[in-house]
């Protein structure tokens, strides 16, 4: 192919040709991986969430001023065991147990929707209870979301599963 070139220039041309071929192959491999492991955006209604962001923050501040707080039995654990764990969540207003329309637990990983799960808890006299399967080790983002008279009240935190 490059027989009429000087031997050092011929070697350089083969290196350039090989590098270009490797770059094209790596690009196609990256595109293939992207399509194979594609994950959609975290929230399908991101536009509506963005439009209502200020209202959601105002609702959260308003409920905090009224004295609402969320507590759970997982607060006292640094590390939770792998497997199914029971969670008890209590909604309090000024230190007194109060009711909400519903309570939902969201378990999420950072920057991925692959293992995101939500669990609706059942109301009881002492709050809300449910069994949550903790099937993977590591750190999880935990969100507890209560529906109080049509307003969403959230508490976020992290849990470690070993």
Chimera marker file (.cmm) of the C-alpha trace (Angstrom):
<marker_set name="trace">
<marker id="1" x="0.000" y="0.000" z="0.000" r="1" g="1" b="0" radius="0.5"/>
<marker id="2" x="2.739" y="2.479" z="0.964" r="1" g="1" b="0" radius="0.5"/>
<marker id="3" x="5.631" y="0.690" z="-0.810" r="1" g="1" b="0" radius="0.5"/>
<marker id="4" x="7.056" y="3.759" z="-2.583" r="1" g="1" b="0" radius="0.5"/>
<marker id="5" x="7.439" y="5.716" z="0.738" r="1" g="1" b="0" radius="0.5"/>
<marker id="6" x="10.533" y="5.908" z="2.891" r="1" g="1" b="0" radius="0.5"/>
<marker id="7" x="10.494" y="3.102" z="5.570" r="1" g="1" b="0" radius="0.5"/>
<marker id="8" x="10.119" y="5.528" z="8.510" r="1" g="1" b="0" radius="0.5"/>
<marker id="9" x="7.276" y="7.380" z="6.771" r="1" g="1" b="0" radius="0.5"/>
<marker id="10" x="5.685" y="4.062" z="5.808" r="1" g="1" b="0" radius="0.5"/>
<marker id="11" x="5.662" y="3.035" z="9.504" r="1" g="1" b="0" radius="0.5"/>
<marker id="12" x="4.123" y="6.350" z="10.485" r="1" g="1" b="0" radius="0.5"/>
<marker id="13" x="1.369" y="5.931" z="7.867" r="1" g="1" b="0" radius="0.5"/>
<marker id="14" x="0.552" y="2.433" z="9.156" r="1" g="1" b="0" radius="0.5"/>
<marker id="15" x="0.354" y="3.813" z="12.705" r="1" g="1" b="0" radius="0.5"/>
<marker id="16" x="-2.013" y="6.575" z="11.540" r="1" g="1" b="0" radius="0.5"/>
<marker id="17" x="-4.159" y="4.066" z="9.616" r="1" g="1" b="0" radius="0.5"/>
<marker id="18" x="-4.267" y="1.694" z="12.594" r="1" g="1" b="0" radius="0.5"/>
<marker id="19" x="-5.163" y="4.555" z="14.985" r="1" g="1" b="0" radius="0.5"/>
<marker id="20" x="-7.972" y="5.752" z="12.722" r="1" g="1" b="0" radius="0.5"/>
<marker id="21" x="-9.379" y="2.220" z="12.444" r="1" g="1" b="0" radius="0.5"/>
<marker id="22" x="-9.214" y="1.789" z="16.234" r="1" g="1" b="0" radius="0.5"/>
<marker id="23" x="-10.978" y="5.142" z="16.753" r="1" g="1" b="0" radius="0.5"/>
<marker id="24" x="-13.822" y="4.177" z="14.393" r="1" g="1" b="0" radius="0.5"/>
<marker id="25" x="-14.171" y="0.763" z="16.065" r="1" g="1" b="0" radius="0.5"/>
<marker id="26" x="-14.218" y="2.345" z="19.544" r="1" g="1" b="0" radius="0.5"/>
<marker id="27" x="-16.880" y="4.838" z="18.447" r="1" g="1" b="0" radius="0.5"/>
<marker id="28" x="-19.159" y="2.101" z="17.123" r="1" g="1" b="0" radius="0.5"/>
<marker id="29" x="-18.589" y="0.022" z="20.278" r="1" g="1" b="0" radius="0.5"/>
<marker id="30" x="-19.516" y="3.027" z="22.471" r="1" g="1" b="0" radius="0.5"/>
<marker id="31" x="-22.689" y="3.633" z="20.464" r="1" g="1" b="0" radius="0.5"/>
<marker id="32" x="-23.594" y="-0.061" z="20.765" r="1" g="1" b="0" radius="0.5"/>
<marker id="33" x="-23.117" y="0.025" z="24.551" r="1" g="1" b="0" radius="0.5"/>
<marker id="34" x="-25.202" y="3.199" z="24.798" r="1" g="1" b="0" radius="0.5"/>
<marker id="35" x="-28.149" y="1.630" z="23.027" r="1" g="1" b="0" radius="0.5"/>
<marker id="36" x="-27.799" y="-1.674" z="24.874" r="1" g="1" b="0" radius="0.5"/>
<marker id="37" x="-27.797" y="-0.081" z="28.360" r="1" g="1" b="0" radius="0.5"/>
<marker id="38" x="-29.983" y="2.955" z="27.690" r="1" g="1" b="0" radius="0.5"/>
<marker id="39" x="-31.854" y="4.401" z="30.674" r="1" g="1" b="0" radius="0.5"/>
<marker id="40" x="-34.565" y="7.020" z="30.316" r="1" g="1" b="0" radius="0.5"/>
<marker id="41" x="-34.637" y="10.315" z="32.212" r="1" g="1" b="0" radius="0.5"/>
<marker id="42" x="-35.209" y="9.986" z="35.955" r="1" g="1" b="0" radius="0.5"/>
<marker id="43" x="-38.677" y="11.551" z="35.947" r="1" g="1" b="0" radius="0.5"/>
<marker id="44" x="-40.916" y="11.193" z="32.915" r="1" g="1" b="0" radius="0.5"/>
<marker id="45" x="-42.810" y="14.325" z="33.926" r="1" g="1" b="0" radius="0.5"/>
<marker id="46" x="-39.701" y="16.452" z="34.402" r="1" g="1" b="0" radius="0.5"/>
<marker id="47" x="-41.212" y="19.411" z="32.572" r="1" g="1" b="0" radius="0.5"/>
<marker id="48" x="-44.278" y="19.558" z="34.818" r="1" g="1" b="0" radius="0.5"/>
<marker id="49" x="-42.102" y="19.014" z="37.893" r="1" g="1" b="0" radius="0.5"/>
<marker id="50" x="-39.932" y="21.938" z="36.809" r="1" g="1" b="0" radius="0.5"/>
<marker id="51" x="-42.958" y="24.160" z="36.312" r="1" g="1" b="0" radius="0.5"/>
<marker id="52" x="-44.283" y="23.292" z="39.770" r="1" g="1" b="0" radius="0.5"/>
<marker id="53" x="-40.891" y="23.401" z="41.517" r="1" g="1" b="0" radius="0.5"/>
<marker id="54" x="-41.442" y="26.725" z="43.283" r="1" g="1" b="0" radius="0.5"/>
<marker id="55" x="-44.899" y="25.626" z="44.442" r="1" g="1" b="0" radius="0.5"/>
<marker id="56" x="-43.495" y="22.356" z="45.813" r="1" g="1" b="0" radius="0.5"/>
<marker id="57" x="-40.795" y="24.223" z="47.759" r="1" g="1" b="0" radius="0.5"/>
<marker id="58" x="-43.393" y="26.638" z="49.138" r="1" g="1" b="0" radius="0.5"/>
<marker id="59" x="-45.625" y="23.718" z="50.207" r="1" g="1" b="0" radius="0.5"/>
<marker id="60" x="-42.667" y="22.068" z="51.952" r="1" g="1" b="0" radius="0.5"/>
<marker id="61" x="-41.768" y="25.291" z="53.804" r="1" g="1" b="0" radius="0.5"/>
<marker id="62" x="-45.390" y="25.862" z="54.770" r="1" g="1" b="0" radius="0.5"/>
<marker id="63" x="-45.727" y="22.349" z="56.219" r="1" g="1" b="0" radius="0.5"/>
<marker id="64" x="-42.422" y="22.718" z="58.093" r="1" g="1" b="0" radius="0.5"/>
<marker id="65" x="-43.660" y="26.010" z="59.606" r="1" g="1" b="0" radius="0.5"/>
<marker id="66" x="-46.812" y="24.218" z="60.730" r="1" g="1" b="0" radius="0.5"/>
<marker id="67" x="-44.585" y="21.799" z="62.672" r="1" g="1" b="0" radius="0.5"/>
<marker id="68" x="-44.738" y="18.651" z="60.532" r="1" g="1" b="0" radius="0.5"/>
<marker id="69" x="-41.916" y="16.120" z="60.653" r="1" g="1" b="0" radius="0.5"/>
<marker id="70" x="-41.371" y="12.541" z="59.505" r="1" g="1" b="0" radius="0.5"/>
<marker id="71" x="-39.646" y="9.939" z="61.649" r="1" g="1" b="0" radius="0.5"/>
<marker id="72" x="-38.897" y="6.277" z="60.996" r="1" g="1" b="0" radius="0.5"/>
<marker id="73" x="-37.525" y="3.293" z="62.861" r="1" g="1" b="0" radius="0.5"/>
<marker id="74" x="-34.651" y="3.202" z="60.339" r="1" g="1" b="0" radius="0.5"/>
<marker id="75" x="-33.323" y="6.501" z="61.746" r="1" g="1" b="0" radius="0.5"/>
<marker id="76" x="-31.523" y="4.695" z="64.575" r="1" g="1" b="0" radius="0.5"/>
<marker id="77" x="-29.676" y="2.245" z="62.270" r="1" g="1" b="0" radius="0.5"/>
<marker id="78" x="-26.369" y="3.116" z="60.599" r="1" g="1" b="0" radius="0.5"/>
<marker id="79" x="-26.406" y="-0.054" z="58.499" r="1" g="1" b="0" radius="0.5"/>
<marker id="80" x="-29.418" y="-2.115" z="57.456" r="1" g="1" b="0" radius="0.5"/>
<marker id="81" x="-29.132" y="-5.840" z="56.726" r="1" g="1" b="0" radius="0.5"/>
<marker id="82" x="-29.559" y="-7.291" z="53.259" r="1" g="1" b="0" radius="0.5"/>
<marker id="83" x="-33.025" y="-8.788" z="52.761" r="1" g="1" b="0" radius="0.5"/>
<marker id="84" x="-36.496" y="-7.708" z="53.739" r="1" g="1" b="0" radius="0.5"/>
<marker id="85" x="-36.749" y="-5.077" z="56.472" r="1" g="1" b="0" radius="0.5"/>
<marker id="86" x="-39.803" y="-3.630" z="58.139" r="1" g="1" b="0" radius="0.5"/>
<marker id="87" x="-40.140" y="0.137" z="58.204" r="1" g="1" b="0" radius="0.5"/>
<marker id="88" x="-42.374" y="2.116" z="60.544" r="1" g="1" b="0" radius="0.5"/>
<marker id="89" x="-42.878" y="5.758" z="59.545" r="1" g="1" b="0" radius="0.5"/>
<marker id="90" x="-44.610" y="8.301" z="61.728" r="1" g="1" b="0" radius="0.5"/>
<marker id="91" x="-45.859" y="11.711" z="60.692" r="1" g="1" b="0" radius="0.5"/>
<marker id="92" x="-45.831" y="14.188" z="63.555" r="1" g="1" b="0" radius="0.5"/>
<marker id="93" x="-47.168" y="17.690" z="63.919" r="1" g="1" b="0" radius="0.5"/>
<marker id="94" x="-45.528" y="19.642" z="66.756" r="1" g="1" b="0" radius="0.5"/>
<marker id="95" x="-44.406" y="16.358" z="68.356" r="1" g="1" b="0" radius="0.5"/>
<marker id="96" x="-47.860" y="14.719" z="68.229" r="1" g="1" b="0" radius="0.5"/>
<marker id="97" x="-48.621" y="11.756" z="65.986" r="1" g="1" b="0" radius="0.5"/>
<marker id="98" x="-50.915" y="12.769" z="63.122" r="1" g="1" b="0" radius="0.5"/>
<marker id="99" x="-52.345" y="11.155" z="59.987" r="1" g="1" b="0" radius="0.5"/>
<marker id="100" x="-51.676" y="11.644" z="56.307" r="1" g="1" b="0" radius="0.5"/>
<marker id="101" x="-53.583" y="10.485" z="53.267" r="1" g="1" b="0" radius="0.5"/>
<marker id="102" x="-50.680" y="8.245" z="52.201" r="1" g="1" b="0" radius="0.5"/>
<marker id="103" x="-46.996" y="7.550" z="52.795" r="1" g="1" b="0" radius="0.5"/>
<marker id="104" x="-44.596" y="6.346" z="50.090" r="1" g="1" b="0" radius="0.5"/>
<marker id="105" x="-40.997" y="5.150" z="50.374" r="1" g="1" b="0" radius="0.5"/>
<marker id="106" x="-38.664" y="5.714" z="47.412" r="1" g="1" b="0" radius="0.5"/>
<marker id="107" x="-35.320" y="3.918" z="47.164" r="1" g="1" b="0" radius="0.5"/>
<marker id="108" x="-33.002" y="5.321" z="44.495" r="1" g="1" b="0" radius="0.5"/>
<marker id="109" x="-29.399" y="5.148" z="43.379" r="1" g="1" b="0" radius="0.5"/>
<marker id="110" x="-27.494" y="8.226" z="42.266" r="1" g="1" b="0" radius="0.5"/>
<marker id="111" x="-27.666" y="9.013" z="38.533" r="1" g="1" b="0" radius="0.5"/>
<marker id="112" x="-29.565" y="5.880" z="37.495" r="1" g="1" b="0" radius="0.5"/>
<marker id="113" x="-33.125" y="4.628" z="37.338" r="1" g="1" b="0" radius="0.5"/>
<marker id="114" x="-32.126" y="0.981" z="37.045" r="1" g="1" b="0" radius="0.5"/>
<marker id="115" x="-32.934" y="0.022" z="40.646" r="1" g="1" b="0" radius="0.5"/>
<marker id="116" x="-35.379" y="2.785" z="41.591" r="1" g="1" b="0" radius="0.5"/>
<marker id="117" x="-38.339" y="1.410" z="43.522" r="1" g="1" b="0" radius="0.5"/>
<marker id="118" x="-41.249" y="2.854" z="45.467" r="1" g="1" b="0" radius="0.5"/>
<marker id="119" x="-43.390" y="1.234" z="48.119" r="1" g="1" b="0" radius="0.5"/>
<marker id="120" x="-46.743" y="2.425" z="49.436" r="1" g="1" b="0" radius="0.5"/>
<marker id="121" x="-46.976" y="1.911" z="53.177" r="1" g="1" b="0" radius="0.5"/>
<marker id="122" x="-50.099" y="0.757" z="54.987" r="1" g="1" b="0" radius="0.5"/>
<marker id="123" x="-51.639" y="3.036" z="57.614" r="1" g="1" b="0" radius="0.5"/>
<marker id="124" x="-51.873" y="1.786" z="61.212" r="1" g="1" b="0" radius="0.5"/>
<marker id="125" x="-52.654" y="3.371" z="64.562" r="1" g="1" b="0" radius="0.5"/>
<marker id="126" x="-48.918" y="4.094" z="65.087" r="1" g="1" b="0" radius="0.5"/>
<marker id="127" x="-48.197" y="5.507" z="61.631" r="1" g="1" b="0" radius="0.5"/>
<marker id="128" x="-47.424" y="3.659" z="58.429" r="1" g="1" b="0" radius="0.5"/>
<marker id="129" x="-45.737" y="0.252" z="58.079" r="1" g="1" b="0" radius="0.5"/>
<marker id="130" x="-44.426" y="-1.896" z="55.292" r="1" g="1" b="0" radius="0.5"/>
<marker id="131" x="-41.815" y="-4.461" z="54.380" r="1" g="1" b="0" radius="0.5"/>
<marker id="132" x="-39.108" y="-3.169" z="52.087" r="1" g="1" b="0" radius="0.5"/>
<marker id="133" x="-36.880" y="-5.634" z="50.186" r="1" g="1" b="0" radius="0.5"/>
<marker id="134" x="-33.255" y="-4.489" z="50.336" r="1" g="1" b="0" radius="0.5"/>
<marker id="135" x="-31.764" y="-6.692" z="47.640" r="1" g="1" b="0" radius="0.5"/>
<marker id="136" x="-28.491" y="-4.914" z="46.857" r="1" g="1" b="0" radius="0.5"/>
<marker id="137" x="-25.633" y="-3.791" z="49.056" r="1" g="1" b="0" radius="0.5"/>
<marker id="138" x="-24.429" y="-0.217" z="49.053" r="1" g="1" b="0" radius="0.5"/>
<marker id="139" x="-25.693" y="3.278" z="49.723" r="1" g="1" b="0" radius="0.5"/>
<marker id="140" x="-29.265" y="4.167" z="48.750" r="1" g="1" b="0" radius="0.5"/>
<marker id="141" x="-31.100" y="7.484" z="48.653" r="1" g="1" b="0" radius="0.5"/>
<marker id="142" x="-34.230" y="7.189" z="50.781" r="1" g="1" b="0" radius="0.5"/>
<marker id="143" x="-37.195" y="9.520" z="50.320" r="1" g="1" b="0" radius="0.5"/>
<marker id="144" x="-40.246" y="9.403" z="52.549" r="1" g="1" b="0" radius="0.5"/>
<marker id="145" x="-43.173" y="11.246" z="50.957" r="1" g="1" b="0" radius="0.5"/>
<marker id="146" x="-46.414" y="11.997" z="52.817" r="1" g="1" b="0" radius="0.5"/>
<marker id="147" x="-49.581" y="13.346" z="51.224" r="1" g="1" b="0" radius="0.5"/>
<marker id="148" x="-51.047" y="15.896" z="53.646" r="1" g="1" b="0" radius="0.5"/>
<marker id="149" x="-54.290" y="17.446" z="52.408" r="1" g="1" b="0" radius="0.5"/>
<marker id="150" x="-53.115" y="17.331" z="48.794" r="1" g="1" b="0" radius="0.5"/>
<marker id="151" x="-49.669" y="18.729" z="49.626" r="1" g="1" b="0" radius="0.5"/>
<marker id="152" x="-46.533" y="16.639" z="49.320" r="1" g="1" b="0" radius="0.5"/>
<marker id="153" x="-44.245" y="16.601" z="52.371" r="1" g="1" b="0" radius="0.5"/>
<marker id="154" x="-40.838" y="14.945" z="51.905" r="1" g="1" b="0" radius="0.5"/>
<marker id="155" x="-37.894" y="13.856" z="53.927" r="1" g="1" b="0" radius="0.5"/>
<marker id="156" x="-34.695" y="12.659" z="52.299" r="1" g="1" b="0" radius="0.5"/>
<marker id="157" x="-31.767" y="10.711" z="53.641" r="1" g="1" b="0" radius="0.5"/>
<marker id="158" x="-29.308" y="7.931" z="52.920" r="1" g="1" b="0" radius="0.5"/>
<marker id="159" x="-29.233" y="4.341" z="54.088" r="1" g="1" b="0" radius="0.5"/>
<marker id="160" x="-26.436" y="1.796" z="53.908" r="1" g="1" b="0" radius="0.5"/>
<marker id="161" x="-27.186" y="-1.849" z="53.196" r="1" g="1" b="0" radius="0.5"/>
<marker id="162" x="-24.604" y="-4.525" z="54.016" r="1" g="1" b="0" radius="0.5"/>
<link id1="1" id2="2" r="1" g="1" b="0" radius="0.2"/>
<link id1="2" id2="3" r="1" g="1" b="0" radius="0.2"/>
<link id1="3" id2="4" r="1" g="1" b="0" radius="0.2"/>
<link id1="4" id2="5" r="1" g="1" b="0" radius="0.2"/>
<link id1="5" id2="6" r="1" g="1" b="0" radius="0.2"/>
<link id1="6" id2="7" r="1" g="1" b="0" radius="0.2"/>
<link id1="7" id2="8" r="1" g="1" b="0" radius="0.2"/>
<link id1="8" id2="9" r="1" g="1" b="0" radius="0.2"/>
<link id1="9" id2="10" r="1" g="1" b="0" radius="0.2"/>
<link id1="10" id2="11" r="1" g="1" b="0" radius="0.2"/>
<link id1="11" id2="12" r="1" g="1" b="0" radius="0.2"/>
<link id1="12" id2="13" r="1" g="1" b="0" radius="0.2"/>
<link id1="13" id2="14" r="1" g="1" b="0" radius="0.2"/>
<link id1="14" id2="15" r="1" g="1" b="0" radius="0.2"/>
<link id1="15" id2="16" r="1" g="1" b="0" radius="0.2"/>
<link id1="16" id2="17" r="1" g="1" b="0" radius="0.2"/>
<link id1="17" id2="18" r="1" g="1" b="0" radius="0.2"/>
<link id1="18" id2="19" r="1" g="1" b="0" radius="0.2"/>
<link id1="19" id2="20" r="1" g="1" b="0" radius="0.2"/>
<link id1="20" id2="21" r="1" g="1" b="0" radius="0.2"/>
<link id1="21" id2="22" r="1" g="1" b="0" radius="0.2"/>
<link id1="22" id2="23" r="1" g="1" b="0" radius="0.2"/>
<link id1="23" id2="24" r="1" g="1" b="0" radius="0.2"/>
<link id1="24" id2="25" r="1" g="1" b="0" radius="0.2"/>
<link id1="25" id2="26" r="1" g="1" b="0" radius="0.2"/>
<link id1="26" id2="27" r="1" g="1" b="0" radius="0.2"/>
<link id1="27" id2="28" r="1" g="1" b="0" radius="0.2"/>
<link id1="28" id2="29" r="1" g="1" b="0" radius="0.2"/>
<link id1="29" id2="30" r="1" g="1" b="0" radius="0.2"/>
<link id1="30" id2="31" r="1" g="1" b="0" radius="0.2"/>
<link id1="31" id2="32" r="1" g="1" b="0" radius="0.2"/>
<link id1="32" id2="33" r="1" g="1" b="0" radius="0.2"/>
<link id1="33" id2="34" r="1" g="1" b="0" radius="0.2"/>
<link id1="34" id2="35" r="1" g="1" b="0" radius="0.2"/>
<link id1="35" id2="36" r="1" g="1" b="0" radius="0.2"/>
<link id1="36" id2="37" r="1" g="1" b="0" radius="0.2"/>
<link id1="37" id2="38" r="1" g="1" b="0" radius="0.2"/>
<link id1="38" id2="39" r="1" g="1" b="0" radius="0.2"/>
<link id1="39" id2="40" r="1" g="1" b="0" radius="0.2"/>
<link id1="40" id2="41" r="1" g="1" b="0" radius="0.2"/>
<link id1="41" id2="42" r="1" g="1" b="0" radius="0.2"/>
<link id1="42" id2="43" r="1" g="1" b="0" radius="0.2"/>
<link id1="43" id2="44" r="1" g="1" b="0" radius="0.2"/>
<link id1="44" id2="45" r="1" g="1" b="0" radius="0.2"/>
<link id1="45" id2="46" r="1" g="1" b="0" radius="0.2"/>
<link id1="46" id2="47" r="1" g="1" b="0" radius="0.2"/>
<link id1="47" id2="48" r="1" g="1" b="0" radius="0.2"/>
<link id1="48" id2="49" r="1" g="1" b="0" radius="0.2"/>
<link id1="49" id2="50" r="1" g="1" b="0" radius="0.2"/>
<link id1="50" id2="51" r="1" g="1" b="0" radius="0.2"/>
<link id1="51" id2="52" r="1" g="1" b="0" radius="0.2"/>
<link id1="52" id2="53" r="1" g="1" b="0" radius="0.2"/>
<link id1="53" id2="54" r="1" g="1" b="0" radius="0.2"/>
<link id1="54" id2="55" r="1" g="1" b="0" radius="0.2"/>
<link id1="55" id2="56" r="1" g="1" b="0" radius="0.2"/>
<link id1="56" id2="57" r="1" g="1" b="0" radius="0.2"/>
<link id1="57" id2="58" r="1" g="1" b="0" radius="0.2"/>
<link id1="58" id2="59" r="1" g="1" b="0" radius="0.2"/>
<link id1="59" id2="60" r="1" g="1" b="0" radius="0.2"/>
<link id1="60" id2="61" r="1" g="1" b="0" radius="0.2"/>
<link id1="61" id2="62" r="1" g="1" b="0" radius="0.2"/>
<link id1="62" id2="63" r="1" g="1" b="0" radius="0.2"/>
<link id1="63" id2="64" r="1" g="1" b="0" radius="0.2"/>
<link id1="64" id2="65" r="1" g="1" b="0" radius="0.2"/>
<link id1="65" id2="66" r="1" g="1" b="0" radius="0.2"/>
<link id1="66" id2="67" r="1" g="1" b="0" radius="0.2"/>
<link id1="67" id2="68" r="1" g="1" b="0" radius="0.2"/>
<link id1="68" id2="69" r="1" g="1" b="0" radius="0.2"/>
<link id1="69" id2="70" r="1" g="1" b="0" radius="0.2"/>
<link id1="70" id2="71" r="1" g="1" b="0" radius="0.2"/>
<link id1="71" id2="72" r="1" g="1" b="0" radius="0.2"/>
<link id1="72" id2="73" r="1" g="1" b="0" radius="0.2"/>
<link id1="73" id2="74" r="1" g="1" b="0" radius="0.2"/>
<link id1="74" id2="75" r="1" g="1" b="0" radius="0.2"/>
<link id1="75" id2="76" r="1" g="1" b="0" radius="0.2"/>
<link id1="76" id2="77" r="1" g="1" b="0" radius="0.2"/>
<link id1="77" id2="78" r="1" g="1" b="0" radius="0.2"/>
<link id1="78" id2="79" r="1" g="1" b="0" radius="0.2"/>
<link id1="79" id2="80" r="1" g="1" b="0" radius="0.2"/>
<link id1="80" id2="81" r="1" g="1" b="0" radius="0.2"/>
<link id1="81" id2="82" r="1" g="1" b="0" radius="0.2"/>
<link id1="82" id2="83" r="1" g="1" b="0" radius="0.2"/>
<link id1="83" id2="84" r="1" g="1" b="0" radius="0.2"/>
<link id1="84" id2="85" r="1" g="1" b="0" radius="0.2"/>
<link id1="85" id2="86" r="1" g="1" b="0" radius="0.2"/>
<link id1="86" id2="87" r="1" g="1" b="0" radius="0.2"/>
<link id1="87" id2="88" r="1" g="1" b="0" radius="0.2"/>
<link id1="88" id2="89" r="1" g="1" b="0" radius="0.2"/>
<link id1="89" id2="90" r="1" g="1" b="0" radius="0.2"/>
<link id1="90" id2="91" r="1" g="1" b="0" radius="0.2"/>
<link id1="91" id2="92" r="1" g="1" b="0" radius="0.2"/>
<link id1="92" id2="93" r="1" g="1" b="0" radius="0.2"/>
<link id1="93" id2="94" r="1" g="1" b="0" radius="0.2"/>
<link id1="94" id2="95" r="1" g="1" b="0" radius="0.2"/>
<link id1="95" id2="96" r="1" g="1" b="0" radius="0.2"/>
<link id1="96" id2="97" r="1" g="1" b="0" radius="0.2"/>
<link id1="97" id2="98" r="1" g="1" b="0" radius="0.2"/>
<link id1="98" id2="99" r="1" g="1" b="0" radius="0.2"/>
<link id1="99" id2="100" r="1" g="1" b="0" radius="0.2"/>
<link id1="100" id2="101" r="1" g="1" b="0" radius="0.2"/>
<link id1="101" id2="102" r="1" g="1" b="0" radius="0.2"/>
<link id1="102" id2="103" r="1" g="1" b="0" radius="0.2"/>
<link id1="103" id2="104" r="1" g="1" b="0" radius="0.2"/>
<link id1="104" id2="105" r="1" g="1" b="0" radius="0.2"/>
<link id1="105" id2="106" r="1" g="1" b="0" radius="0.2"/>
<link id1="106" id2="107" r="1" g="1" b="0" radius="0.2"/>
<link id1="107" id2="108" r="1" g="1" b="0" radius="0.2"/>
<link id1="108" id2="109" r="1" g="1" b="0" radius="0.2"/>
<link id1="109" id2="110" r="1" g="1" b="0" radius="0.2"/>
<link id1="110" id2="111" r="1" g="1" b="0" radius="0.2"/>
<link id1="111" id2="112" r="1" g="1" b="0" radius="0.2"/>
<link id1="112" id2="113" r="1" g="1" b="0" radius="0.2"/>
<link id1="113" id2="114" r="1" g="1" b="0" radius="0.2"/>
<link id1="114" id2="115" r="1" g="1" b="0" radius="0.2"/>
<link id1="115" id2="116" r="1" g="1" b="0" radius="0.2"/>
<link id1="116" id2="117" r="1" g="1" b="0" radius="0.2"/>
<link id1="117" id2="118" r="1" g="1" b="0" radius="0.2"/>
<link id1="118" id2="119" r="1" g="1" b="0" radius="0.2"/>
<link id1="119" id2="120" r="1" g="1" b="0" radius="0.2"/>
<link id1="120" id2="121" r="1" g="1" b="0" radius="0.2"/>
<link id1="121" id2="122" r="1" g="1" b="0" radius="0.2"/>
<link id1="122" id2="123" r="1" g="1" b="0" radius="0.2"/>
<link id1="123" id2="124" r="1" g="1" b="0" radius="0.2"/>
<link id1="124" id2="125" r="1" g="1" b="0" radius="0.2"/>
<link id1="125" id2="126" r="1" g="1" b="0" radius="0.2"/>
<link id1="126" id2="127" r="1" g="1" b="0" radius="0.2"/>
<link id1="127" id2="128" r="1" g="1" b="0" radius="0.2"/>
<link id1="128" id2="129" r="1" g="1" b="0" radius="0.2"/>
<link id1="129" id2="130" r="1" g="1" b="0" radius="0.2"/>
<link id1="130" id2="131" r="1" g="1" b="0" radius="0.2"/>
<link id1="131" id2="132" r="1" g="1" b="0" radius="0.2"/>
<link id1="132" id2="133" r="1" g="1" b="0" radius="0.2"/>
<link id1="133" id2="134" r="1" g="1" b="0" radius="0.2"/>
<link id1="134" id2="135" r="1" g="1" b="0" radius="0.2"/>
<link id1="135" id2="136" r="1" g="1" b="0" radius="0.2"/>
<link id1="136" id2="137" r="1" g="1" b="0" radius="0.2"/>
<link id1="137" id2="138" r="1" g="1" b="0" radius="0.2"/>
<link id1="138" id2="139" r="1" g="1" b="0" radius="0.2"/>
<link id1="139" id2="140" r="1" g="1" b="0" radius="0.2"/>
<link id1="140" id2="141" r="1" g="1" b="0" radius="0.2"/>
<link id1="141" id2="142" r="1" g="1" b="0" radius="0.2"/>
<link id1="142" id2="143" r="1" g="1" b="0" radius="0.2"/>
<link id1="143" id2="144" r="1" g="1" b="0" radius="0.2"/>
<link id1="144" id2="145" r="1" g="1" b="0" radius="0.2"/>
<link id1="145" id2="146" r="1" g="1" b="0" radius="0.2"/>
<link id1="146" id2="147" r="1" g="1" b="0" radius="0.2"/>
<link id1="147" id2="148" r="1" g="1" b="0" radius="0.2"/>
<link id1="148" id2="149" r="1" g="1" b="0" radius="0.2"/>
<link id1="149" id2="150" r="1" g="1" b="0" radius="0.2"/>
<link id1="150" id2="151" r="1" g="1" b="0" radius="0.2"/>
<link id1="151" id2="152" r="1" g="1" b="0" radius="0.2"/>
<link id1="152" id2="153" r="1" g="1" b="0" radius="0.2"/>
<link id1="153" id2="154" r="1" g="1" b="0" radius="0.2"/>
<link id1="154" id2="155" r="1" g="1" b="0" radius="0.2"/>
<link id1="155" id2="156" r="1" g="1" b="0" radius="0.2"/>
<link id1="156" id2="157" r="1" g="1" b="0" radius="0.2"/>
<link id1="157" id2="158" r="1" g="1" b="0" radius="0.2"/>
<link id1="158" id2="159" r="1" g="1" b="0" radius="0.2"/>
<link id1="159" id2="160" r="1" g="1" b="0" radius="0.2"/>
<link id1="160" id2="161" r="1" g="1" b="0" radius="0.2"/>
<link id1="161" id2="162" r="1" g="1" b="0" radius="0.2"/>
</marker_set>
